[in-house]
Amino acid sequence: MSNGKLFLIPTYLSSGNDASFIAPMVVDVITNCSYYFVENVRTARRFISSLKTGLVIEELNFSLLDKKSARDDFYPLFEPLKNGDDMALIAEAGLPCLADPGNAVVTFAHQTGIQVVPLPGASSVQMALTASGFNGQQFTFHGYLPIAKNPRKQKIRELESAAQAGYSQLFMETPYRNRQMFKTILETCRPDSLLSIASDISGPNEFILTQSIQKWKTTNIQIHKIPAIFSFGQFP
């Protein structure tokens, strides 16, 4: 018996999204899959229900995956794959494994001979970069920056310097700390440095703007508790 496949399932970027934002091939995979790796069972159930595939949610099998998951925990969870059944890894937002703990499952799949199949979908990181006007050939995504004030300021200075050399620098923050991040950036960076902010990407309140720190200091933005990507870079 051949092994099943591990499919990587993208989800919505914004709470304002619906099934029209999901590619038909993704819906087809979900329609024919009964086993899932998820970071949050409740949101995964809600996502699958929104696709209106006709699946009975109570009959699906969800294995919890989070930052505390250990490699040894995956052996029994991979049993369906070893028995020839497909499984799917569902992201909390956007693509799996980008600012997401799913890479641990993907790594385990590669090490145990399971085929990994990525499916097309939206990535807030990619969309923020393409909409920023910054260099899309040389860039780094740093995920979350340090929480402590001094290490955070030091990291921001490092990213600002790297951006001045032409390498776009992207990062994010927990939505409820976005205002503090924005304040720290304005306090730390040079007036002529360029900052791009992309919030609620693809959602009803989408906001994307790139301008100098000097201009940001007089710009009123609402990003509290709204998913956002911050970027430093240069225009061509």
C-alpha positions as MATLAB code, in Angstrom:
seq = 'MSNGKLFLIPTYLSSGNDASFIAPMVVDVITNCSYYFVENVRTARRFISSLKTGLVIEELNFSLLDKKSARDDFYPLFEPLKNGDDMALIAEAGLPCLADPGNAVVTFAHQTGIQVVPLPGASSVQMALTASGFNGQQFTFHGYLPIAKNPRKQKIRELESAAQAGYSQLFMETPYRNRQMFKTILETCRPDSLLSIASDISGPNEFILTQSIQKWKTTNIQIHKIPAIFSFGQFP';
ca = [
       0.000    0.000    0.000;
       1.360    3.421   -0.941;
       1.437    6.308    1.520;
      -1.092    9.112    1.449;
      -0.097   12.685    0.679;
       0.215   15.662    3.010;
      -1.572   18.668    1.470;
      -0.816   22.214    2.636;
      -4.096   24.133    2.812;
      -4.162   27.957    2.651;
      -6.945   29.825    4.439;
      -8.384   33.337    4.608;
      -6.200   36.355    5.406;
      -9.077   38.461    6.708;
     -12.218   37.748    8.707;
     -14.052   39.458    5.860;
     -13.073   36.760    3.338;
     -15.356   33.993    2.081;
     -15.121   30.887   -0.111;
     -14.541   32.991   -3.239;
     -11.006   33.659   -1.946;
     -10.128   29.935   -2.019;
      -8.964   28.147   -5.191;
     -11.268   25.357   -6.484;
      -8.476   22.777   -6.242;
      -8.145   23.546   -2.516;
     -11.873   22.977   -2.014;
     -11.586   19.718   -3.952;
      -8.814   18.434   -1.671;
     -10.785   19.331    1.451;
     -13.905   17.669    0.071;
     -12.000   14.395   -0.174;
      -9.999   14.592    3.060;
     -10.967   13.412    6.540;
      -7.733   13.965    8.511;
      -6.257   17.346    9.424;
      -3.386   18.950   11.298;
      -4.586   22.267   12.751;
      -3.381   24.925   15.168;
      -6.908   25.641   16.391;
      -9.710   23.114   15.965;
     -12.495   25.675   16.300;
     -11.229   27.976   13.534;
     -10.415   24.994   11.280;
     -13.974   23.697   11.654;
     -15.349   27.163   10.894;
     -13.162   27.456    7.792;
     -14.198   24.075    6.391;
     -17.867   24.816    7.115;
     -17.630   28.120    5.224;
     -16.629   26.253    2.036;
     -19.995   24.448    1.994;
     -18.524   21.157    0.758;
     -21.256   19.006    2.300;
     -18.811   17.382    4.730;
     -20.124   16.432    8.149;
     -17.704   18.322   10.388;
     -18.289   15.976   13.342;
     -16.966   13.082   11.253;
     -13.627   14.748   10.517;
     -10.447   14.056   12.500;
      -8.356   16.977   13.793;
      -4.866   16.640   15.265;
      -3.714   19.673   17.229;
      -0.444   21.278   16.166;
       1.145   24.165   18.032;
       4.512   25.514   19.176;
       4.662   22.927   21.965;
       4.221   19.924   19.676;
       7.200   17.539   19.850;
       8.555   15.353   17.075;
       7.651   12.141   18.909;
       4.017   13.283   19.022;
       3.799   13.018   15.237;
       4.407    9.264   14.901;
       0.859    8.148   15.857;
      -0.690   11.139   14.085;
       0.879   10.058   10.771;
      -0.824    6.651   10.919;
      -3.538    7.602    8.368;
      -0.806    8.639    5.902;
       0.982    5.341    6.368;
      -2.330    3.577    5.728;
      -2.760    5.346    2.391;
      -5.118    8.147    3.471;
      -4.378   11.769    2.596;
      -4.011   14.371    5.341;
      -4.089   18.158    5.202;
      -2.298   20.843    7.178;
      -4.533   23.908    7.621;
      -3.007   27.311    8.379;
      -4.596   29.775   10.775;
      -4.238   32.502    8.157;
      -2.776   32.504    4.667;
      -0.239   29.865    3.673;
       0.893   27.111    6.052;
       4.434   27.289    7.449;
       4.869   31.058    7.010;
       4.815   32.560   10.516;
       3.059   29.295   11.368;
       4.214   26.157   13.277;
       3.255   23.829   10.408;
       6.833   23.414    9.194;
       7.400   20.857   11.974;
       4.827   18.539   10.380;
       6.233   19.135    6.892;
       9.752   18.349    8.110;
       8.523   15.114    9.679;
       6.770   14.201    6.417;
       9.975   14.614    4.400;
      11.909   12.535    6.915;
       9.389    9.691    6.823;
       8.876    9.446    3.066;
       5.538   11.285    2.825;
       4.900   13.411   -0.279;
       4.175   17.057    0.519;
       1.806   18.922   -1.823;
       1.554   22.744   -1.444;
      -1.659   24.311   -2.739;
      -2.015   27.865   -4.095;
      -3.297   30.596   -1.831;
      -2.734   34.064   -0.454;
       0.267   35.038    1.669;
       0.155   38.313    3.571;
       3.959   38.483    3.412;
       4.080   38.155   -0.368;
       1.135   40.495   -0.939;
       2.575   43.152    1.375;
       5.916   43.013   -0.425;
       4.445   43.243   -3.917;
       2.285   46.208   -2.884;
       5.109   48.064   -1.099;
       7.118   49.144   -4.142;
      10.256   47.679   -2.540;
      12.786   45.227   -3.975;
      11.033   41.891   -4.543;
      14.200   40.033   -5.578;
      16.216   40.514   -2.395;
      14.209   40.494    0.824;
      13.970   38.893    4.257;
      10.935   38.133    6.377;
      11.828   38.267   10.093;
       8.520   37.236   11.650;
       8.117   38.713   15.133;
      10.689   41.140   16.547;
      11.810   41.134   20.209;
       9.188   42.300   22.691;
      11.567   44.041   25.116;
      12.029   47.726   24.249;
      15.813   47.977   23.870;
      16.336   44.719   21.898;
      13.390   45.711   19.694;
      14.877   49.126   18.944;
      18.217   47.533   18.148;
      16.577   45.078   15.749;
      14.632   47.875   14.050;
      17.879   49.790   13.511;
      19.460   46.680   11.981;
      16.526   46.210    9.584;
      16.540   49.893    8.682;
      20.240   49.666    7.843;
      19.770   46.515    5.743;
      16.955   48.219    3.852;
      19.240   51.155    3.037;
      21.506   48.613    1.306;
      18.601   47.626   -0.963;
      17.362   44.474    0.795;
      13.678   44.719    1.688;
      12.970   43.834    5.324;
       9.543   42.561    6.400;
       8.219   41.743    9.860;
       5.006   41.505   11.845;
       3.584   41.975   15.306;
       0.774   40.506   17.357;
      -2.187   42.702   16.280;
      -2.919   44.081   19.744;
       0.690   45.388   19.928;
       0.663   47.056   16.491;
       0.307   50.586   17.859;
       3.281   50.123   20.169;
       5.340   48.746   17.280;
       4.409   51.725   15.112;
       5.328   54.149   17.905;
       8.708   52.488   18.433;
       9.473   52.626   14.702;
       8.724   56.358   14.585;
      10.930   56.947   17.641;
      13.812   54.886   16.293;
      14.137   55.417   12.534;
      15.581   58.243   10.468;
      13.057   60.711    8.984;
      13.922   59.768    5.388;
      13.659   55.987    5.860;
      10.776   54.371    3.991;
       8.200   52.293    5.866;
       5.362   50.329    4.290;
       2.376   49.144    6.318;
      -0.141   46.657    4.918;
      -3.087   45.842    7.192;
      -6.234   43.724    6.771;
      -4.870   42.537    3.424;
      -7.709   41.405    1.109;
     -10.237   42.433    3.763;
     -12.942   45.127    3.745;
     -10.674   47.576    5.617;
      -7.503   46.915    3.645;
      -4.894   49.646    4.095;
      -1.541   49.678    2.255;
       0.761   52.702    2.211;
       4.486   53.293    1.738;
       6.028   56.611    2.733;
       8.846   58.195    4.748;
       8.989   58.074    8.536;
       8.630   61.869    8.493;
       5.287   61.586    6.696;
       4.133   58.703    8.894;
       4.498   60.987   11.925;
       1.580   63.060   10.645;
      -0.509   60.152    9.311;
      -3.451   58.852   11.328;
      -3.826   55.084   10.912;
      -6.013   52.498   12.624;
      -4.065   49.234   13.003;
      -4.909   48.234   16.574;
      -5.899   44.553   16.673;
      -5.726   44.358   12.865;
      -3.258   41.898   11.239;
      -0.483   43.889    9.575;
       2.874   43.490    7.850;
       5.566   46.152    8.310;
       8.342   46.653    5.744;
      11.490   48.720    5.340;
      12.923   49.200    1.879;
      13.833   51.556   -0.918;
      12.163   52.646   -4.108;
      14.061   51.854   -7.346;
];
